[in-house]
Amino acid sequence: MLMATSSVMAAGKIDLKSVTDGTFAAKRISGIDPLKGTDQYAQISQDGKQIVQYSFRTGKQTAVLFDVSNTVGEKIDAFDGYILSPDGKRMLIRTQTEPVYRRSYKAVFYIYNMQSHLLQRLSDGGPQQVPVWSPDGNQVAFVRDNNIFLVKLLYDNSESQVTTDGKFNHVINGIPDWVNEEEFSYNSALEFNADGTMLFWTKFDESNVKTYSLQMFRGMKPSKDEYEVYPGDYSYKYPKAGEDNAKVSVWSFDIKTKKTQKMQVPLDEDGYIPRIKRTSDPEKMIVYTMNRHQDVLTLYTVNPRSTVSQMLLQDKVSKYIKEEVVAAVTIGPDHILMPSDRDGFMRIYLYDINGRQQRVVGGDYDITAIYGYDSKTGDIYYQAAALNPHDRQIYVSHKNGKTQRLTDKEGCNYAVFSGDFKYFVNTWSDYDTPYIYSTRDNQGKVIATNLDNAELKKKIADYGWTKKETFSFTTSEGVTLDGWMVKPANFDPSRKYPVIMFQYSGPGNQQVMNSWNAGSMGQGGAYDMYLAQQGYIVVCVDGRGTGGRGADFEKCTYLHLGNLEARDQVETALYLGTLSYVDKDNIGIWGWSYGGYCTIMSMSEGRQVFKAGVAVAPPTSYRFYDTIYTERYMRTPNENPEGYGDNAFSRVNNLSGALLLCHGLADDNVHPQNTFEYSEALVQADKDFKENIYTNRNHSIYGGNTRKHLLRQITQWFDEHLKN
């Protein structure tokens, strides 16, 4: 059976503790790992002690692949994850996981033989990163301390070191640096070729990248006792917009001859290599390259022995290629799937393995996820916003060009397909319905309902949750915008209510999605419901630059981040002020990260419509943010001084309304520099504000009582300024 994570049971009125402690967390089915070419999947058991195999079709257990209580050799009490070998005979068991950045971690891995139950440490030399199986399952490569190591299982797990030049803050082999990991969404740059005779990896030389230092204190939850008297720091390489990036190159290692070579990949001096992939041909690896402007994505085939490369295919797009495109490119034995919005909407382009275009899937709507290609039938499975921008459905495009919708309810549908594409687990929700999981066949027929979250549905009714109401309006610039609002349970249309607007507003993001996850803090918008119980109307509107409506709507903010987005939030406030039940003199706005930036820009737009606002972890000038993200939308400061010049600082004298700034002191993503420099500008502009700094907290601002404290400050700030 499918594993679900349980929620905490509680009853009564919504309070901040229940918002932050998981009281309203939906049960989830997670960790479904389809087994290639079969109708089976693997999953960690509910107690976390086993890896169990199930049938998609029946949902019944078919095998136990690993059990902590049934091992020979090493003994462990628990594990955090696993990686199956390609031949299905072994697995790597992950333990003692230590996070590094958002997607990277170190861990102690064990090799497990599924037939003999023998459990052995992968290495005795210290924790490992990104272990990779060879295609035959007889070798494992991994990274430690920025160097690559190789373990040969057929030679008593003998370990050898492949690279020696790795050094913290200088050279990284096989894993991306901070900015590539964060903005291209990956954590491994290490592969074997198809026959396991070669290793292939990307090297990042960050010697010339400037360093940013975060100050660390003792703090609490957890406490860092080494900083009890004197603070310490964490210094790492972080390239800000317009500054030097790491120099990237691709290398191979011949396992037999021990020869290391640099690949001849055409690349601009300041270009990117966001992925490397193996093919079914041992003489061909695929290297993705991208120019610094990020409007050209090229795939090369590279011979790891001769080092020679050849262009396979290239995508050129107006303005920029979206981050998710890189992650969504799918390389199969005989095909390549590449999403592109080159023609105005995100479509799927099918190529053969030699780069010849075979088919285009999609229409005048955005395809939002690719689930795979069935080479036996020619079917392509995907998710799309075909009904409207706020809806997600699952589709299949047949070889004959016909398209079939496989899901039947409006809302948001997600899928995990079996390895043979005969079945999928469908996750559905809408604004007011927690996740429902069902198993369907590849015609969309429901075979079984696996989880319906009926208990949570009853709980939210008991807590007096109100429905999200959707609306649309047209701005003074003729732009139609969509949103949702939550009203108090005892709403009286003859009264006038204060309004709190929540938004993110960043490029391609959507907060107005017909999904249970819609809302400021997830969990069905539990925090928004809390605010509604405090007497507020809570509103969210996606302005220009957000996703789901095609390239023109999404990319119209190019070179001028924050300008149109702020105008649209101001227009939202003006529209709300025309409603009979809204107190137009008491409208607030808040947001986190980009939403914090847009909060400040909106409060400084010139039209004084916001009485109060809260900016959490905000960028305040994109000159302070990283190269890849910022330059994707803004180019470099030298190329676009006007765009960079329009920021929170240039608008500081226009700030109106009471502003609360909140920032984590150990934010490695949006540096506290943003808030510190902006607060100084506010002081010199003689603007009143308040500032909350959270010791040792990162961009997510959590740990111990931190998140509850933060939400209370936000609530109290609005109570103080909007309820008068």
N, C-alpha and C positions, 0 to 999 in steps of 0.2 A: 504493500500500500504506500501511497504518497505521504511523505513526512510533512507535517505542518508545525510551524512554530506557534506556541500558545501565547495568549494575551493575559494580562493581569486582570482579575475580576475586581470590580468595585461597584459602588452604587452611590447615588446622590448627585448634588449639584456639581457642575464642572468647576474645578479649581486648577490652579497652575501646577500643582503636584501631579494631578491626573493627566495633564497635558504632557508633562515631561517624563513620567515614569512608565509609559506604555499602556496605561489603562485602556486607551482606545486603539491600540495597535491591532490591526486585523491579523488573523491567522494567515500564514503564507505557506505555499508549497514551494520549496526552494531546492536548489542543488540537483535538478534533474540533469543527468549526464547521459545523453543518448549514445548508445553503442553503435559504432559505424556499421552500416549495411544491415542492421537488424531491427526488430521491433522491440528491443530490450533497452532498458536504461539502468544506470547505476545511481545510487543515492545514499548519503550517509543516514544511518538510522536515527530515530527520534532521540534516543539516549546518547547518541554520539559515539557509540562503541563499535559499530559495525559499518561496513560498506555492503549494501544489499543490492541485488539485481532484481528488477521487476519487469513485467510485461506491460507495454503500453496498452495493448488490446484488452487484457483482463484486469490490469492493476494489481495482479497477484505476484507475490514473491516467487522467484524462480531459482535463486541461488544466494548464498552468502559469500561475497568475494574476499572479505577481510573481517577478522574479529580480534579485538585487542586481547581477549582471553585465550586465544588459540594460536599462539605463535611459537615457533622454535627459534632458539637463539636469544635475541634481544627481547626485552619485555618493556612495554609502555602502558601507561594508564589511560591515556587519551590521545587524540590527534585532531588536527585542524583542517586537513584536506588531503587530497590524493591526486596523483597523475597516473593514469593507466598507460602501460606500454602499448605501442602500436599493434603488437602481436597478441595482446590480451593475456599474456602469461605472467606478467609482473606488474607491480605498481610502486610508485614512490609515495610513501606516507609522510605527511608534513606535520611536524610538531614544533612547539616552542616558538611560535611565530612572533616576530618583532616588526612592527610597521616601520618603514623608513619615510616615504612620502605618501601621497594619495593612493598610488597603485603598487608601490614597491614594498618589499619586506624581506627580512632575513628569517631563516628557519633551519631547524635540524631535520634533515630528511633521512628516511630509512628505505632500503630496498626490500620489497616483499615478494617472495616467490609463491604464487597462488597454488601451485601443486604441492610443494613440500612444506608450505607455511613458514619457511625460513625468513626471519626478519634480521636484517643487518644494517648497520649504519652506512650511509652513503660515504661519509668521510669523517675522519677523526680530527681534521684540521681546523674546525670551527664552523659556525653557521654558513649556510649556502644561500645563494640567490638563483632564481630562474633555471632550475635544472631542466634539461631537455633530453628526451630519449632519442637514440638513433632509430631509424626505421625498422631495424630487425630486433630491437629491444635488448641488444647485447652491450650497449654503451650508454653512458650518461655524461653529458657535459654540464658544467655549472660555473657560476661566477662567485668568487670570494675576494673581497678587498680589491675590487676592480680588475681582477685577473681571471682568466679562464682556466679551468681544470677539466681533466678527462678521466673517467673511471671506466675500466674495461671489466665487465662482469665475468667473461670467460677466462680471465687471468686473475682469479681470486680477488676481484675488485681492486686491482692495482690502480693507483692514482698517479697521474702525471700532470705537471703544470705546462700549459700551452703558451701563455703570455707572461711576461715579467715586467712590462713597463707600466702596469696599472698603478696609480697613486691617487689618493683622495685629493680632490680639488685640482687635479692635473690631467690624468688620463683615465678613461673608463673603457673597458673592453666588455662587449656583450650585453650591456644594459644602458638605457638612455640616461642622459643627464636630467637635471630637474625640469628644465623647460620643455624638453622633448617628451618626457613622461607625462607632464601635466597637460600639455596642449595638443599632443597627438595620441593621447590615451593608450599608452602601452608601457610594458615594463621589461620586455625581453627583446634583445637584438642579437640572438644567438641561434643558429640552426645547424643541423647536419645536412649533407646532400643525400640524394635518394638511396644510395647504396651504403651510406655510413662510412665512406672512406675519407671524407673531408669534413672539416668544420668551417663554418662561414659566419662572420660576425661584423657588426658595425663598431668602429672605434670613435670615441668622442674625446677630442683633445681640447679641454677647457682651460688650458694654461693662461690664455689671454682674456678669459671672461672675468669681469670684475666680480668682487666678492661682496656679499651682503651679510651683516652680522646681526643676529637676534640676541638680545640680552636675556639671560635666564636667571631666575631667582629660586630660592628654596621652594616657595609655594606650598600648596597642599593638594592632596587628592590627584596625583601623587606628590609627595614631597621629594625634592632633590637635595638631600642633606649635604652634598658636597658644596652647595652654594649657600650654606647657612649664614656665613659672615660676609664673604665677598661674592658678589654675583659672578656668573660665568657668561660665556656666550657660545652660540652655535654659528659658525661661519661657513657659508656655502656659495657656490657659483650661481649667480642669478643675472642673466643678461636683460637689462632694461631696454625699452624701445630705442632703436637706433644705435645700440652698443654692439660690441663684438659677441657673436655666438661662438659656441664650440665648433672647431673644425672637424668635419666628419669624413670618414673614409671606410671602405669595406675591405676585409681581409679574409684570406683562407688559410687553412692549415691541413697539410697532407698527413694523415695519421700514421701512415706507414713510413714515409721518408722524413717526416718531421719538418718539412719545408713550409715556411710561412711566406705568403705573397700578398701584395696590395693589388686590388682589383682596379682595372681601368674603366671606371664609371664616369661618363660625362656629367660634370656637376659644376655649377657656378661656385666661385670661391666662397660665397656666403649662402650657399644652398643647403637644403635639408635632405636627409635620408630617413623618412618616417617609418619605413618597414623594409624587412627582407623576408623572403619566403622561399621554401624549396618547391621544386616541381617533382614529377615522377621520373624525370630524366637526370641521372647523376651528373651529367655534364652541363646542366642548366639550373641556375638559381635565378630568382627574380629580385631585383632591387628597385624600390620606388624612389624617385627623386622629385623634389619640388623646389622651385625658385623661391627667393626670399619674399617676393610679393605674393606667393602662394596662389597664383592664378594658372599655373601650368603643372600638371601631374604627369610624370613620365614613368613607364615601367620598362626596365631593361632586362633582358636575359643575359646572364653573366656565366661564363665558363670558369669554375673555381680553379681549374688547373692551368689553363692558358691565360687567364685573367681578362680575356677579351669580352667586351659587352656589345650587345646589339639592341637597338630600340625595338620594343615589342608593341607598345601602343602609347598614345598620348592623349590627354584631355586638357583642352584649353577652355577656360570659362571666364566670362565677364566678371570683373571686380575680384572675386576670390572663390576658391574651392572650399567648401564647408569641411570642418574637421571630421565629421562623421563619415564622409566619403572615404577617407583613407582607411578607416577601420572596417568599412563595409565591403571593400573590394574582396571578392571571393575567388580563390585560385583552385581549380579542380584539375583532375588528371587530363581532361580534354577540353576545358573551357575556362573562361574568365567572366565573372559578372562585375560590372563597374557601374555604380550609380553616378549620375551627372545631371546638373540642372542647366547645361549648356543651352538648352532650348526654352528656358523659362520656368520649367517645372522639373522636380527631381524624378527622373526616369531610370530604368535599368537597361544597360547596354550589354548584350551577350556577345562575347567574342569566342572564337576557337582559341586553342592554346598557342596558335601562331599569330594572334592579334588581328584576325580578320573578323569584321563585324558580321554577326549572324541575325540579330534580332533586336528590336527595341520594344520595351514593355512600359506601358503607362500612358497617361493622357494629360489633360489640363488640370492636374492635381499633383500633390507631392507624394511620392513613395517614401515611406519613413523607416522601413527596415527590410532587409533581405534575409529570408530564412533558408534559401538554398535552391539548388538545381538538381533535378532528378535526371541523370544522364540516360536512364533506361527509357523514359517517356518524353523527355524534353520539357517537362513541366518546371516552371519557376514559381516558387512560393514567396509571398511578400506581404507586408503590411502597408496600408495606404490611407491617406486622408481624402478619400474619394467622395464621400458623402458630403462632408463639410470640413472646414479647417480644425474643428474641435473634436472630431470623431476619428476612431481608428478601427479599420476592419481588416480581416485576413483574406487574401485572394490567392488564386493560382492562375497563371497565364499558361495556356496550353500551347503546344507546338504549332497548332493550326491558327494561332493568333487569338482564339477565343479566351475571354476572361471569366472566371467563376468566383463569386463571393462565397466564402466558406463559413462566415459567421453571420448571425441573424439579428443581433441586438445592437441598437445604437448605443454608443458609449465608447469605451476604449478596450480593444481586444489585443491580446498579445499571444504568441504561440511558441511552443517548443516542439519541433518535429522529431519523430523517430528517425533513426539512421537510414531506414529504407523508405521514408516519406509516406508511409501508409497511414500513420496516425499522428495526432498532435494533441498536446495539452493546451487548452485554451484558457487564458485568464481574462475575465471580463469584469468590468465595474463601470459605474457612472457616478455622477456627482453625489448621489445619495445612497448608493448601494455598495457595500464593501465587496471585496474580490470574491468572485465565484469561479471555481476551477472545474473544468469538465474535460473529459477525453473525447475526441472526435476522430472519425476516420477522414481520409483525404478528400471526401465529398462533402464534409462539413456535418455529417450526421453525428449526433450526440450518442456516445456509447455509455457513458457513466458520468455522474456528477461526483467529483472527488471531495469538494469542500465548498460550503455555501456561506460560511460566516453568519449563520442565522442568529447565533448568540449575540454577536456584536450588533447586528441589526436591531435586535430587541433592546440591547443596552442603550444604544444611542436614542432610541425612542423614549426609554425610561429617563434619560437625562435631558429630555426636552429639546433635542436638536431640531433645527428648522431646515427646510430645504434651500438649496442654492437656487436662486431665481436668475435666469439668463436674460440679457437685454442687449440691444444694439442702439447706436445713435450715430449721427453724422456730425463731424466737427465743422467749424467755420471754414476749414480748408477743403471741405468736401470729401473727407476721408471717413468711411464707415468703420467703426470699431465695435468689437464685441466684448462683453463682460459678464460677470456674475455678481450677485449680491446676496448677503445673508442678513435677514432682518431679525430683530428680537422676537421671541416666541409670542409675546403679548402685544405684537405690533398694532398700533393704533394709527390709521392713515390721517387722522385729524391732528396728530402731534407732529412736531418737527424734531428730528433726531440728529445728533452729531454723527459724522461719517469718518471712518478710518479706511483709507485706501492702501491696499497692499499691492506691490508689483515687483517684478524683477527687470523686465524690459530689455534684457540683453539680446544680442544677435541670435536669431533662430530659436530662442527659448519660447515656450508657451506655458502660461499659468492658467489660461482660460481653456481648459481641457476637460471634456466630459468624463472625468475619472475620479475615483475615490481619493486619489493622491492629490487632487487639486486643493490648494489652500496653502497658507503661509508656512505651516510647520508639518505638513503631511497629516496622517491619521484621520483622513476625511475632513481636514480643516478644523481640528479640535481647538486650536488657539483662536481661530476666527469665531467658532461657536461660543467659546468662552467670552470673547469680546462682545458678541451679540447679547449674551446673558447679562453683560454689564451695561446694556442700554445703547450700544452702538449699532449702526448699520455698517457692515463690512463689505467693501467693494473691491473687485479686481478687474482691470481692463488691460488687455494686451495692445500696446500701441504699435506704431510703425517700427519695423526692424525685427519683429517677432516672427515665429515660424508658422508653417502650415498653409500659407497662402501663395506660394510661388516665390520665385527669385526677385521679382520687381518689388514686392512689398517688403521682403526680408532685407534686401540689399540697398534700399533707398537711404539708409543711414551711413553708407560708405563714406569714409574720410571725415565724418562729423559725428562721432559717437556722443550721444547725450542730447543733441539739439532737438531733433524731431521727436525723440522719445519723451523729453520733458514737455514739449508743446502739447503732445497728446495726453499726458497726465493732467496738465492744466486744463485742457479742453474737457477732460472727463469731469474734473471738479466743477467747471462752469455748467456742464450739462446737468450734473447732479443737483446743483443749486437751483435749477428750474423746477425740480420735482417738489410737489406740495409738502411732502413729508420729510424733506431734508432741510436741516439748519445750515444754510449756505455760509454762515459766518463761523461755523465750527467744523471744518473739514481738515483732517490730518492725513499724512502720507508717510509710509515707511517701506523699507526694503533692506535686503542683505546683499552684500557684495555689489554686483552691478546695480541691484535694486537700491542700495545705499547711495551709489553715485547718482542714479536717476532721481532719488529723493532730493538730494542737494541741488541738482540742476533744475528740478521742477520748482523748488522753493525759491530759486534765484532767477527764474525765467523772466520776471518783470511784472507779470500779472499776479497780484497779491491775493491768491485764493486759498492758501494753506495757513491755517492758524498754528499748526505744529507739525513736526516731522521727526522721524528717528532714522538715522543712517547707521547700519550695523556693518562693520568691516568694509567701509567704502573705499574704492579708488577715488582719489580727488583730482588727480591729473594722470592721464595715460602715459605721460612721460616717465612715470614711476613704475609702470607695469611691464610685464615681460615682452620680449620680442615677438614670439610666434603668435600669441593671441592678439596683441595690440596691432602689429603691422599687417596682420590678415585683414583688418578692417580700416586701418588708418595709414598704411605705408609708414615710412620713417618720419621722424620729426623734421629732418632736413627737406624731405619731399613735400611735407604737408604741414608747414608751420601754422597756417590758419586753423586747421582742424584741431591740432594739439593746443593751440592758444585759447580755444573756447573750452573752459573747464571750470571747476569749482572756484579756483583762485581768481580767474578773470571776472567771475560773477559775484565775488564776495560782497561787494557793496550793494548788490541787489537782493541779498538774502532777506526774506521776510518770514515771520513766524518763528516760533520757539523751536530750536534745534537741539536734539540730543545725539551725540556721537558715541558709539560703542566700538571698541576694538580689542582684539586679543594681542597681547604683547609679544607672543611667539608666533604670529601669523606669517608663515613662510610663503604664502600665496600673495595676498594683498598686504604689503608690509605696513606696520604701524606708522612708518614714515608718512604715509598718506594722511592719516588723521592728525599726527603731530604737526606737520607743516601747515595743514589747513587750519587747525585750531589757532596757530600763531597768526595766520592771516586774518582770522576772525577777531583776534585780540587787537591787532593793529588797525582793523577797520572799525573798531569800537562796537562790535556786535556781541550781544549776550548769547551764551550757549552753555550747554553742560556736556561733560565728557566723562565716560566710564571706561576705565582700562582694566582688562582682565589678565592677571598675572599668569604667565606660562601657557596661555591658551592660544590655540591655532585658529585658523580661519573659521572653524565650526563652533568655537566658543562653547565647549562642554567639558564635563568632568566634575564629579562631586555634585555640589549644589549649584554649579555655575549657570546652566541653562535656565533653571527655574528663576534664579536671581535676575538674569538678563530679561526674561519675559516680564517679570514684575516691574522692572524699571521702565520698560516700554509701556506697559499698561498704566502705571502711575503717571508717566509723562503725559499721556493723552488725557487721563482723568483730570490732571491739574490744569491743562490748557484748553480742553474742548468742552468740559462740563462747567459752565459758568452761568 
